[in-house]
Amino acid sequence: KLRNDRKFNEYFIICGIYFKILALAKQLDWSERQVERWLRLRRAQDKPSTLTKFCENSWRCLYYTYSFIYGLIILWNKPWLWDIKHCYYNYPYHPVSNDVWWYYMISMAFYWSLSFSQFFDVKRKDFWQMFIHHIATIVLMCFSWVGNLTRIGTLVLLVHDCADIFLEAAKMAKYANYQKVCDCIFVIFTVLWIITRIGVYPFWIIHSTSIEAPKIVPMFPAYYIFNFLLILLLILHMIWTYLILKIAYNAFYAGQMEGDIRSSSSEDISDNSLDYAPLHNSVNSTQNSRQRIH
């Protein structure tokens, strides 16, 4: 049985690519370097520019900042922000105020836009996780709206928007080549993410919907779907937490944050995969030694 060694696998892939380039160079009557250069230029056309990625993260950072501040302002005087049991008292007779209505509609429009734009943007490493997250969030908001569970829904939105502000800000700093600023913001993001997504969300919101809610209000079919979607989001949070901690662990030893938990798939392949100097030299040295022998 072959041992699954990462370096051997990478070397095997590079060898295969090199011999394909060698065959292509013979067919086109080009040099190997000309083929490699053309492939680099062709791949660069499909990669978004740094400015494009910076602008994308800028408007997301702006939205999350606005959404979190607006949500905090409208919920500050709401009793269910301070005592989550008020989400269930006198249910389902919960009138929806204008500020909560706008909070829901703007958030719904944002997640719908992310669901559609994801298919036209550069494909990310966690494409399907993000797609499931967006769909689950939209269905969750629809169920909470139809079932008049908007109070618990506003708390979910508020908890989710908090950490995302610093994630987008860290990406912006990285694209602007402010590495130290990026590292500092990433530390803040990691702490906030763990507090909100792994702490507050499961132990405050999901605990309330799973343990406290059945004691106050009678259960109905939509409630179980609603709670299932909340748990589904928690599973996605745990997956992303692993990726975030992995980046933080690598950054601790590398001295700076490397990579991005949502980097494009085109960035996963280093430019070294098209720079075959070590392999090229080893092949040439082997050929030269054979010629000297003969």
Order of alpha helices (4+ residues) and beta strands (2+ residues): alpha-alpha-alpha-alpha-alpha-alpha-alpha-alpha-alpha-alpha-alpha-alpha
